[in-house]
């Protein structure tokens, strides 16, 4: 039965425009969010956050091989350590969202009242990260719970996409998704003056 539920495949690439609210001890604000997903083979993510006034606040690239973020307004060592945590939380979460939940990824399952709680192989691989996914009886994802390097957070899916935990509150709303042609591999590499338009 579980195998029959997990047949969804995420195909193609997309551009996602949304509003993001981010609250943490190290970095907070409301932003216009520009996300490019390339999902043809292994997932690749490019996320940029723009405040209503001022220059780009975050430029993040995430692939299964690594996650790198450039934060504009980081002024001290404490902020640097905190934004490094934020970079991993955002990158891991977006990679999971861009990757199909297939039966082959499931390493454990428990029957819940309205579906299943699944222990799945994380997109980033390795032993540092654990991902648990709650699905309903139709196979739709309701939430994800993450553990990574001693911190944990939960993702709730809905009209407002919500991430909470590890002293971080992050919401995504008013999302507009547009299918696009496969982007250039160069988009997922940091180069001088690289960027995507808001």
N, C-alpha and C positions, 0 to 999 in steps of 0.2 A: 504493500500500500504506500509506504513512504517513498519508494523508488518512483512510483507513478506520480506522486505529487511534485517531485523535484525534477521537472523536465524543462524548466524555463532556461532560455539562453539569452544573454544580452549580446546583441550584435550591433556592429556599426559604431559610429562616432557621433558625439553630440556636443552642442554648445548650450550651456545652462546659465541663464541670467537670473539673479535672485537678490533678495535683501538678506543680509546676515547680521545678526546681533551676537556679539562676543563679549562675555564678561569673565574676567579672571584677575588675580592679583597682579599680573604682569602686563596685561594688555587688554583693553576694553574699547568698545565703540560699536557704532552702526555703520554698515558698509554696503556698497554695491558690490555684488560678487559675480565674477566672470570665471566660469569653469569650463574647460575643454576636456572631454573624455575621449580617449582612443581605446576601443575595446575589441579591435579586430583579432588580435592574438592575446598576448598578456596585456593587462590594463595599464594605461599610462594616463596620468592626471596632470593638468596645469591649472592652478587656482590663483587668481589675483583678487585682492580686496582693495576697494577704493573708498575712502571717506567722501562725504558730500563736498567737503572742501579740503584742498591740499593734495599732496602726492600719494602715490600708491603705498598702502600700508603693509601689504604682504604679497610676496611672489613665491609660490610653492610648487615644486615638482615632486610627484610621487610615482614610483614604479615598484614592482615586487623586489627589485634589487636595492632600493634605497629611497629615502625621503629627505629632501633638502628644502629649507625655507629661508628666504631673505626678508627680515623684518626691518622696516624703515626707522621706527621710533624706539630702538633699543639703546638705552644709555648707560647701563651699568651691568655688573656681573650677575646680580640677582635676576634682573630682567632677562639677561641672556640665557640663564639656566631655565627660567620659567617658559620662555618662548621656545626653547628646545623641546620641552615637554609638549607644549601646544602644537608644535610642528608634527610630532609623532601622532598625537591624538587626531589631528585633522587629516593627516596623510593616510593613516591606517583606516580610518572611518570611510574616507572617500574611495579608497581602493576596494574595500569590501562592497560598497554600494555599486561600484562599476563592474563587479564580477558576479557571474551567475552562481546561484546556490544550487549545486548539482549533487546527486546522490554520492558521487565519487568523493566529494569533499567531506562527507559525514564520517566522523570517527566514533560517535556515540549518540544515542537518542533516548529520550524519556518521554513517555506519554503524559501530556498535560490535560487539564480539563477541557480545553477547546482546541487542542492540536498537539504539537510536539516541541520539545526543547532539544535543540541539536547542538552538539559539540562538533565544530567544523575545523578543517585545516585552514589556518589563516593564509591570506594571499601572500603575505610577506614571508611565510615559511619560518623555520627555526623554532626554538623552544621559548623565546622571550614573550611571545604573544599567544593569547588564547581568545577565541571568538565563540560565543554561544548565541544561537539564533532561535527565537521563538516564532513558530509559524502556526497559522490556524489550520482548520481541517480542510481548507481548500488549497493549502500550500502557500498562501500569501504571507509575507514577512510582516510581523507585528513589531518586533523589537530585536535589537542586538545588545549583547553585553560583552565588553572588552576588558581584558587584563593584559597589561604590558609593562614590564620593568617595574613592578611594584605598585602601579597605579591602575585604577579601574574606572570605567565610565559606561553609561548606558545610552543607547540610541532608541528613540521612539519615533516610528514612522506615522505620518498623517498629513493633514493639510499644512500643518507647521511641523517641520522636521526638527526634532529636538535632541540635543546631546547634553548629558549632565553627568558630572563626577570629576574627581581629581582637581577640585577647586575651579572647574571650568563649566560655564553654561553657554551653549552655542545653539542658536536657532537659525533655520533657513526657511524663508517664506516667499510667497509671490514668485514662485519659480516658473520661468518660461524655458521650455526645452525645444531646441531646434536640431534636427538631424543635419549632419554636415559630411562632406567628403573626408576621407582619411587625412588627417593633418600631417604636415611634414615632420619627420623625426626630430628635426632641429628645434621644433617648438618645445620639446621635452628636454632641452639642454639649456643651461644658463649661458648666455653670451652677453656682451656689452650692449646695453640699450634694448635687450629683448623685451617683448611684451605683447599683449593682446588687448585690443581696444575694448573699453567698457561698453 
